[in-house]
Amino acid sequence: MCLGVPGRIIRVADDHGLRMGEVDFGGVIRKTCLAYVPEARIGDYVIVHAGFAISTVDADEAARTLELAGEIDARLGPEEEES
């Protein structure tokens, strides 16, 4: 199963002919390839999988997705430590 995570583009740059950006995932910043979303701009939300932005998404949809992910995390609870 693949999991795409929404994040907000905070920087866009050309890296040797490849469109790259920095994407903010709730305070965690990751370098992300933006080649597949040429329409995406700073401030836009993108779905990222394995370091590649694969689609754009509006802010409301990104917020709903992040909220659901938080609910799943809360229901799973803390991981038990192995002894």
Biopython code that builds the backbone (N, CA, C, O; Angstrom):
import numpy as np
from Bio.PDB.StructureBuilder import StructureBuilder

atoms = [
    (1, "MET", "N", (0.840, -1.171, 0.000)),
    (1, "MET", "CA", (0.000, 0.000, 0.000)),
    (1, "MET", "C", (0.890, 1.240, 0.000)),
    (1, "MET", "O", (1.926, 1.271, 0.664)),
    (2, "CYS", "N", (0.486, 2.238, -0.734)),
    (2, "CYS", "CA", (1.204, 3.509, -0.795)),
    (2, "CYS", "C", (0.502, 4.525, 0.086)),
    (2, "CYS", "O", (-0.721, 4.507, 0.225)),
    (3, "LEU", "N", (1.277, 5.397, 0.671)),
    (3, "LEU", "CA", (0.716, 6.440, 1.507)),
    (3, "LEU", "C", (1.256, 7.777, 1.029)),
    (3, "LEU", "O", (2.468, 7.989, 0.998)),
    (4, "GLY", "N", (0.360, 8.674, 0.659)),
    (4, "GLY", "CA", (0.748, 10.023, 0.281)),
    (4, "GLY", "C", (0.373, 10.967, 1.409)),
    (4, "GLY", "O", (-0.724, 10.880, 1.960)),
    (5, "VAL", "N", (1.273, 11.858, 1.747)),
    (5, "VAL", "CA", (1.071, 12.771, 2.875)),
    (5, "VAL", "C", (0.994, 14.200, 2.362)),
    (5, "VAL", "O", (1.831, 14.603, 1.554)),
    (6, "PRO", "N", (0.005, 14.983, 2.812)),
    (6, "PRO", "CA", (-0.074, 16.380, 2.369)),
    (6, "PRO", "C", (0.916, 17.268, 3.119)),
    (6, "PRO", "O", (1.147, 17.102, 4.317)),
    (7, "GLY", "N", (1.488, 18.208, 2.385)),
    (7, "GLY", "CA", (2.380, 19.195, 2.961)),
    (7, "GLY", "C", (2.296, 20.487, 2.176)),
    (7, "GLY", "O", (1.810, 20.498, 1.045)),
    (8, "ARG", "N", (2.765, 21.579, 2.768)),
    (8, "ARG", "CA", (2.692, 22.899, 2.141)),
    (8, "ARG", "C", (4.058, 23.298, 1.599)),
    (8, "ARG", "O", (5.064, 23.226, 2.305)),
    (9, "ILE", "N", (4.081, 23.715, 0.350)),
    (9, "ILE", "CA", (5.326, 24.154, -0.286)),
    (9, "ILE", "C", (5.754, 25.485, 0.320)),
    (9, "ILE", "O", (4.976, 26.437, 0.363)),
    (10, "ILE", "N", (7.002, 25.541, 0.790)),
    (10, "ILE", "CA", (7.508, 26.791, 1.365)),
    (10, "ILE", "C", (8.656, 27.378, 0.545)),
    (10, "ILE", "O", (9.046, 28.526, 0.761)),
    (11, "ARG", "N", (9.197, 26.606, -0.388)),
    (11, "ARG", "CA", (10.290, 27.097, -1.223)),
    (11, "ARG", "C", (10.326, 26.282, -2.499)),
    (11, "ARG", "O", (10.102, 25.072, -2.482)),
    (12, "VAL", "N", (10.611, 26.959, -3.618)),
    (12, "VAL", "CA", (10.760, 26.297, -4.918)),
    (12, "VAL", "C", (12.079, 26.751, -5.529)),
    (12, "VAL", "O", (12.424, 27.931, -5.478)),
    (13, "ALA", "N", (12.817, 25.799, -6.109)),
    (13, "ALA", "CA", (14.097, 26.131, -6.723)),
    (13, "ALA", "C", (14.392, 25.155, -7.855)),
    (13, "ALA", "O", (13.832, 24.060, -7.912)),
    (14, "ASP", "N", (15.264, 25.564, -8.739)),
    (14, "ASP", "CA", (15.747, 24.695, -9.806)),
    (14, "ASP", "C", (17.029, 24.035, -9.316)),
    (14, "ASP", "O", (17.950, 24.717, -8.865)),
    (15, "ASP", "N", (17.090, 22.723, -9.404)),
    (15, "ASP", "CA", (18.266, 21.973, -8.973)),
    (15, "ASP", "C", (18.800, 21.207, -10.182)),
    (15, "ASP", "O", (18.388, 20.078, -10.449)),
    (16, "HIS", "N", (19.718, 21.836, -10.905)),
    (16, "HIS", "CA", (20.303, 21.248, -12.112)),
    (16, "HIS", "C", (19.241, 20.833, -13.120)),
    (16, "HIS", "O", (19.307, 19.744, -13.690)),
    (17, "GLY", "N", (18.263, 21.708, -13.337)),
    (17, "GLY", "CA", (17.207, 21.458, -14.312)),
    (17, "GLY", "C", (16.012, 20.689, -13.774)),
    (17, "GLY", "O", (15.064, 20.429, -14.515)),
    (18, "LEU", "N", (16.038, 20.325, -12.507)),
    (18, "LEU", "CA", (14.932, 19.592, -11.889)),
    (18, "LEU", "C", (14.223, 20.509, -10.901)),
    (18, "LEU", "O", (14.861, 21.103, -10.032)),
    (19, "ARG", "N", (12.915, 20.623, -11.030)),
    (19, "ARG", "CA", (12.140, 21.488, -10.138)),
    (19, "ARG", "C", (12.008, 20.810, -8.777)),
    (19, "ARG", "O", (11.404, 19.745, -8.645)),
    (20, "MET", "N", (12.593, 21.462, -7.768)),
    (20, "MET", "CA", (12.600, 20.932, -6.411)),
    (20, "MET", "C", (11.982, 21.959, -5.473)),
    (20, "MET", "O", (11.853, 23.133, -5.818)),
    (21, "GLY", "N", (11.609, 21.511, -4.304)),
    (21, "GLY", "CA", (11.056, 22.423, -3.317)),
    (21, "GLY", "C", (11.276, 21.906, -1.923)),
    (21, "GLY", "O", (11.704, 20.771, -1.717)),
    (22, "GLU", "N", (10.974, 22.763, -0.965)),
    (22, "GLU", "CA", (10.948, 22.371, 0.430)),
    (22, "GLU", "C", (9.484, 22.355, 0.830)),
    (22, "GLU", "O", (8.751, 23.314, 0.586)),
    (23, "VAL", "N", (9.065, 21.256, 1.448)),
    (23, "VAL", "CA", (7.669, 21.079, 1.831)),
    (23, "VAL", "C", (7.588, 20.895, 3.332)),
    (23, "VAL", "O", (8.339, 20.119, 3.923)),
    (24, "ASP", "N", (6.658, 21.626, 3.941)),
    (24, "ASP", "CA", (6.461, 21.621, 5.384)),
    (24, "ASP", "C", (5.344, 20.641, 5.743)),
    (24, "ASP", "O", (4.201, 20.797, 5.314)),
    (25, "PHE", "N", (5.694, 19.640, 6.530)),
    (25, "PHE", "CA", (4.735, 18.658, 7.034)),
    (25, "PHE", "C", (4.546, 18.903, 8.522)),
    (25, "PHE", "O", (5.051, 18.144, 9.349)),
    (26, "GLY", "N", (3.823, 19.958, 8.862)),
    (26, "GLY", "CA", (3.567, 20.261, 10.271)),
    (26, "GLY", "C", (4.811, 20.550, 11.074)),
    (26, "GLY", "O", (4.912, 20.136, 12.229)),
    (27, "GLY", "N", (5.763, 21.253, 10.486)),
    (27, "GLY", "CA", (6.994, 21.609, 11.175)),
    (27, "GLY", "C", (8.197, 20.787, 10.757)),
    (27, "GLY", "O", (9.334, 21.151, 11.058)),
    (28, "VAL", "N", (7.962, 19.697, 10.075)),
    (28, "VAL", "CA", (9.057, 18.888, 9.531)),
    (28, "VAL", "C", (9.217, 19.280, 8.065)),
    (28, "VAL", "O", (8.288, 19.130, 7.272)),
    (29, "ILE", "N", (10.397, 19.781, 7.709)),
    (29, "ILE", "CA", (10.662, 20.259, 6.356)),
    (29, "ILE", "C", (11.432, 19.189, 5.597)),
    (29, "ILE", "O", (12.433, 18.665, 6.087)),
    (30, "ARG", "N", (10.955, 18.868, 4.386)),
    (30, "ARG", "CA", (11.625, 17.863, 3.559)),
    (30, "ARG", "C", (11.830, 18.395, 2.148)),
    (30, "ARG", "O", (10.972, 19.081, 1.593)),
    (31, "LYS", "N", (12.979, 18.065, 1.584)),
    (31, "LYS", "CA", (13.258, 18.376, 0.188)),
    (31, "LYS", "C", (12.395, 17.435, -0.657)),
    (31, "LYS", "O", (12.360, 16.229, -0.414)),
    (32, "THR", "N", (11.703, 17.995, -1.647)),
    (32, "THR", "CA", (10.727, 17.235, -2.425)),
    (32, "THR", "C", (10.842, 17.577, -3.898)),
    (32, "THR", "O", (10.995, 18.745, -4.258)),
    (33, "CYS", "N", (10.770, 16.570, -4.748)),
    (33, "CYS", "CA", (10.759, 16.791, -6.188)),
    (33, "CYS", "C", (9.373, 17.281, -6.610)),
    (33, "CYS", "O", (8.362, 16.657, -6.290)),
    (34, "LEU", "N", (9.338, 18.406, -7.331)),
    (34, "LEU", "CA", (8.076, 18.999, -7.783)),
    (34, "LEU", "C", (7.861, 18.847, -9.287)),
    (34, "LEU", "O", (6.985, 19.501, -9.854)),
    (35, "ALA", "N", (8.646, 17.997, -9.934)),
    (35, "ALA", "CA", (8.579, 17.857, -11.387)),
    (35, "ALA", "C", (7.207, 17.406, -11.880)),
    (35, "ALA", "O", (6.796, 17.777, -12.979)),
    (36, "TYR", "N", (6.493, 16.611, -11.082)),
    (36, "TYR", "CA", (5.188, 16.089, -11.509)),
    (36, "TYR", "C", (4.037, 17.055, -11.268)),
    (36, "TYR", "O", (2.910, 16.795, -11.690)),
    (37, "VAL", "N", (4.310, 18.168, -10.594)),
    (37, "VAL", "CA", (3.268, 19.163, -10.313)),
    (37, "VAL", "C", (3.754, 20.558, -10.732)),
    (37, "VAL", "O", (3.959, 21.425, -9.882)),
    (38, "PRO", "N", (3.937, 20.772, -12.033)),
    (38, "PRO", "CA", (4.486, 22.054, -12.500)),
    (38, "PRO", "C", (3.608, 23.254, -12.155)),
    (38, "PRO", "O", (4.088, 24.387, -12.144)),
    (39, "GLU", "N", (2.331, 23.015, -11.874)),
    (39, "GLU", "CA", (1.409, 24.102, -11.545)),
    (39, "GLU", "C", (1.517, 24.544, -10.089)),
    (39, "GLU", "O", (1.017, 25.612, -9.734)),
    (40, "ALA", "N", (2.153, 23.752, -9.248)),
    (40, "ALA", "CA", (2.225, 24.032, -7.819)),
    (40, "ALA", "C", (3.150, 25.218, -7.528)),
    (40, "ALA", "O", (4.217, 25.354, -8.127)),
    (41, "ARG", "N", (2.723, 26.061, -6.605)),
    (41, "ARG", "CA", (3.455, 27.257, -6.225)),
    (41, "ARG", "C", (3.657, 27.299, -4.716)),
    (41, "ARG", "O", (3.058, 26.512, -3.983)),
    (42, "ILE", "N", (4.498, 28.214, -4.253)),
    (42, "ILE", "CA", (4.700, 28.411, -2.822)),
    (42, "ILE", "C", (3.344, 28.686, -2.168)),
    (42, "ILE", "O", (2.558, 29.500, -2.651)),
    (43, "GLY", "N", (3.092, 27.989, -1.060)),
    (43, "GLY", "CA", (1.819, 28.131, -0.348)),
    (43, "GLY", "C", (0.810, 27.057, -0.712)),
    (43, "GLY", "O", (-0.149, 26.838, 0.028)),
    (44, "ASP", "N", (1.007, 26.384, -1.838)),
    (44, "ASP", "CA", (0.106, 25.304, -2.246)),
    (44, "ASP", "C", (0.389, 24.050, -1.429)),
    (44, "ASP", "O", (1.494, 23.854, -0.923)),
    (45, "TYR", "N", (-0.620, 23.218, -1.314)),
    (45, "TYR", "CA", (-0.468, 21.917, -0.681)),
    (45, "TYR", "C", (-0.317, 20.852, -1.746)),
    (45, "TYR", "O", (-0.985, 20.886, -2.780)),
    (46, "VAL", "N", (0.567, 19.907, -1.482)),
    (46, "VAL", "CA", (0.806, 18.799, -2.406)),
    (46, "VAL", "C", (0.770, 17.492, -1.627)),
    (46, "VAL", "O", (1.046, 17.454, -0.428)),
    (47, "ILE", "N", (0.423, 16.426, -2.332)),
    (47, "ILE", "CA", (0.503, 15.086, -1.769)),
    (47, "ILE", "C", (1.862, 14.539, -2.150)),
    (47, "ILE", "O", (2.218, 14.525, -3.328)),
    (48, "VAL", "N", (2.629, 14.086, -1.162)),
    (48, "VAL", "CA", (3.997, 13.626, -1.380)),
    (48, "VAL", "C", (4.100, 12.142, -1.048)),
    (48, "VAL", "O", (3.630, 11.685, -0.006)),
    (49, "HIS", "N", (4.719, 11.412, -1.948)),
    (49, "HIS", "CA", (5.000, 9.994, -1.731)),
    (49, "HIS", "C", (6.443, 9.730, -2.139)),
    (49, "HIS", "O", (6.840, 10.038, -3.262)),
    (50, "ALA", "N", (7.212, 9.170, -1.243)),
    (50, "ALA", "CA", (8.603, 8.781, -1.513)),
    (50, "ALA", "C", (9.438, 9.931, -2.073)),
    (50, "ALA", "O", (10.274, 9.731, -2.954)),
    (51, "GLY", "N", (9.202, 11.139, -1.550)),
    (51, "GLY", "CA", (10.008, 12.286, -1.957)),
    (51, "GLY", "C", (9.547, 13.002, -3.214)),
    (51, "GLY", "O", (10.192, 13.952, -3.658)),
    (52, "PHE", "N", (8.435, 12.556, -3.795)),
    (52, "PHE", "CA", (7.902, 13.170, -5.004)),
    (52, "PHE", "C", (6.502, 13.711, -4.731)),
    (52, "PHE", "O", (5.643, 12.995, -4.217)),
    (53, "ALA", "N", (6.274, 14.986, -5.079)),
    (53, "ALA", "CA", (4.918, 15.532, -5.030)),
    (53, "ALA", "C", (4.181, 14.938, -6.221)),
    (53, "ALA", "O", (4.615, 15.094, -7.363)),
    (54, "ILE", "N", (3.059, 14.252, -5.959)),
    (54, "ILE", "CA", (2.355, 13.563, -7.038)),
    (54, "ILE", "C", (1.051, 14.234, -7.444)),
    (54, "ILE", "O", (0.494, 13.915, -8.494)),
    (55, "SER", "N", (0.555, 15.167, -6.621)),
    (55, "SER", "CA", (-0.633, 15.923, -6.984)),
    (55, "SER", "C", (-0.764, 17.121, -6.057)),
    (55, "SER", "O", (-0.150, 17.176, -4.992)),
    (56, "THR", "N", (-1.572, 18.069, -6.482)),
    (56, "THR", "CA", (-1.885, 19.207, -5.623)),
    (56, "THR", "C", (-3.223, 18.925, -4.941)),
    (56, "THR", "O", (-4.021, 18.118, -5.420)),
    (57, "VAL", "N", (-3.452, 19.592, -3.832)),
    (57, "VAL", "CA", (-4.694, 19.435, -3.079)),
    (57, "VAL", "C", (-4.999, 20.769, -2.423)),
    (57, "VAL", "O", (-4.088, 21.508, -2.049)),
    (58, "ASP", "N", (-6.295, 21.079, -2.282)),
    (58, "ASP", "CA", (-6.615, 22.365, -1.661)),
    (58, "ASP", "C", (-6.397, 22.279, -0.147)),
    (58, "ASP", "O", (-6.309, 21.194, 0.426)),
    (59, "ALA", "N", (-6.314, 23.445, 0.475)),
    (59, "ALA", "CA", (-5.985, 23.525, 1.909)),
    (59, "ALA", "C", (-7.007, 22.803, 2.770)),
    (59, "ALA", "O", (-6.635, 22.186, 3.769)),
    (60, "ASP", "N", (-8.292, 22.862, 2.409)),
    (60, "ASP", "CA", (-9.326, 22.180, 3.200)),
    (60, "ASP", "C", (-9.138, 20.672, 3.168)),
    (60, "ASP", "O", (-9.244, 20.008, 4.200)),
    (61, "GLU", "N", (-8.860, 20.131, 1.989)),
    (61, "GLU", "CA", (-8.654, 18.688, 1.858)),
    (61, "GLU", "C", (-7.395, 18.252, 2.615)),
    (61, "GLU", "O", (-7.385, 17.204, 3.262)),
    (62, "ALA", "N", (-6.341, 19.058, 2.531)),
    (62, "ALA", "CA", (-5.114, 18.746, 3.269)),
    (62, "ALA", "C", (-5.395, 18.717, 4.771)),
    (62, "ALA", "O", (-4.928, 17.818, 5.470)),
    (63, "ALA", "N", (-6.153, 19.689, 5.270)),
    (63, "ALA", "CA", (-6.487, 19.745, 6.696)),
    (63, "ALA", "C", (-7.304, 18.531, 7.113)),
    (63, "ALA", "O", (-7.060, 17.958, 8.174)),
    (64, "ARG", "N", (-8.279, 18.129, 6.285)),
    (64, "ARG", "CA", (-9.091, 16.945, 6.610)),
    (64, "ARG", "C", (-8.226, 15.691, 6.663)),
    (64, "ARG", "O", (-8.379, 14.865, 7.563)),
    (65, "THR", "N", (-7.320, 15.549, 5.705)),
    (65, "THR", "CA", (-6.448, 14.375, 5.667)),
    (65, "THR", "C", (-5.552, 14.331, 6.902)),
    (65, "THR", "O", (-5.396, 13.278, 7.520)),
    (66, "LEU", "N", (-4.965, 15.469, 7.262)),
    (66, "LEU", "CA", (-4.098, 15.515, 8.440)),
    (66, "LEU", "C", (-4.879, 15.247, 9.725)),
    (66, "LEU", "O", (-4.368, 14.612, 10.648)),
    (67, "GLU", "N", (-6.120, 15.734, 9.782)),
    (67, "GLU", "CA", (-6.969, 15.483, 10.947)),
    (67, "GLU", "C", (-7.263, 13.985, 11.085)),
    (67, "GLU", "O", (-7.187, 13.433, 12.183)),
    (68, "LEU", "N", (-7.594, 13.339, 9.979)),
    (68, "LEU", "CA", (-7.851, 11.893, 10.007)),
    (68, "LEU", "C", (-6.609, 11.113, 10.416)),
    (68, "LEU", "O", (-6.698, 10.152, 11.180)),
    (69, "ALA", "N", (-5.460, 11.522, 9.911)),
    (69, "ALA", "CA", (-4.212, 10.849, 10.284)),
    (69, "ALA", "C", (-3.962, 10.996, 11.782)),
    (69, "ALA", "O", (-3.507, 10.054, 12.429)),
    (70, "GLY", "N", (-4.253, 12.164, 12.331)),
    (70, "GLY", "CA", (-4.103, 12.385, 13.765)),
    (70, "GLY", "C", (-5.043, 11.513, 14.580)),
    (70, "GLY", "O", (-4.667, 11.005, 15.636)),
    (71, "GLU", "N", (-6.277, 11.338, 14.088)),
    (71, "GLU", "CA", (-7.242, 10.477, 14.780)),
    (71, "GLU", "C", (-6.773, 9.024, 14.775)),
    (71, "GLU", "O", (-6.889, 8.326, 15.783)),
    (72, "ILE", "N", (-6.249, 8.576, 13.654)),
    (72, "ILE", "CA", (-5.736, 7.204, 13.571)),
    (72, "ILE", "C", (-4.597, 7.018, 14.554)),
    (72, "ILE", "O", (-4.542, 6.026, 15.280)),
    (73, "ASP", "N", (-3.685, 7.985, 14.570)),
    (73, "ASP", "CA", (-2.541, 7.917, 15.485)),
    (73, "ASP", "C", (-3.010, 7.877, 16.936)),
    (73, "ASP", "O", (-2.477, 7.109, 17.737)),
    (74, "ALA", "N", (-4.001, 8.698, 17.281)),
    (74, "ALA", "CA", (-4.504, 8.746, 18.643)),
    (74, "ALA", "C", (-5.173, 7.420, 19.038)),
    (74, "ALA", "O", (-5.047, 6.979, 20.180)),
    (75, "ARG", "N", (-5.870, 6.800, 18.112)),
    (75, "ARG", "CA", (-6.535, 5.526, 18.419)),
    (75, "ARG", "C", (-5.536, 4.379, 18.566)),
    (75, "ARG", "O", (-5.760, 3.446, 19.337)),
    (76, "LEU", "N", (-4.438, 4.457, 17.827)),
    (76, "LEU", "CA", (-3.433, 3.407, 17.942)),
    (76, "LEU", "C", (-2.684, 3.493, 19.259)),
    (76, "LEU", "O", (-2.213, 2.484, 19.784)),
    (77, "GLY", "N", (-2.576, 4.708, 19.790)),
    (77, "GLY", "CA", (-1.895, 4.901, 21.065)),
    (77, "GLY", "C", (-0.394, 4.790, 20.911)),
    (77, "GLY", "O", (0.114, 4.537, 19.819)),
    (78, "PRO", "N", (0.319, 4.983, 22.024)),
    (78, "PRO", "CA", (1.778, 4.910, 21.980)),
    (78, "PRO", "C", (2.232, 3.474, 21.714)),
    (78, "PRO", "O", (1.616, 2.511, 22.170)),
    (79, "GLU", "N", (3.318, 3.365, 20.969)),
    (79, "GLU", "CA", (3.875, 2.044, 20.699)),
    (79, "GLU", "C", (4.471, 1.483, 21.968)),
    (79, "GLU", "O", (5.100, 2.196, 22.750)),
    (80, "GLU", "N", (4.264, 0.200, 22.159)),
    (80, "GLU", "CA", (4.846, -0.430, 23.342)),
    (80, "GLU", "C", (6.328, -0.704, 23.069)),
    (80, "GLU", "O", (6.711, -1.134, 21.981)),
    (81, "GLU", "N", (7.140, -0.443, 24.083)),
    (81, "GLU", "CA", (8.579, -0.665, 23.948)),
    (81, "GLU", "C", (8.874, -2.158, 24.026)),
    (81, "GLU", "O", (8.279, -2.900, 24.808)),
    (82, "GLU", "N", (9.822, -2.567, 23.177)),
    (82, "GLU", "CA", (10.249, -3.969, 23.236)),
    (82, "GLU", "C", (11.265, -4.124, 24.355)),
    (82, "GLU", "O", (12.080, -3.234, 24.596)),
    (83, "SER", "N", (11.208, -5.283, 25.048)),
    (83, "SER", "CA", (12.185, -5.488, 26.110)),
    (83, "SER", "C", (13.379, -6.251, 25.628)),
    (83, "SER", "O", (14.300, -6.510, 26.403)),
]
sb = StructureBuilder()
sb.init_structure("model")
sb.init_model(0)
sb.init_chain("A")
sb.init_seg("    ")
for serial, (resi, resn, name, xyz) in enumerate(atoms, 1):
    if name == "N":
        sb.init_residue(resn, " ", resi, " ")
    sb.init_atom(name, np.array(xyz, "f"), 0.0, 1.0, " ", f" {name:<3s}", serial, name[0])
structure = sb.get_structure()
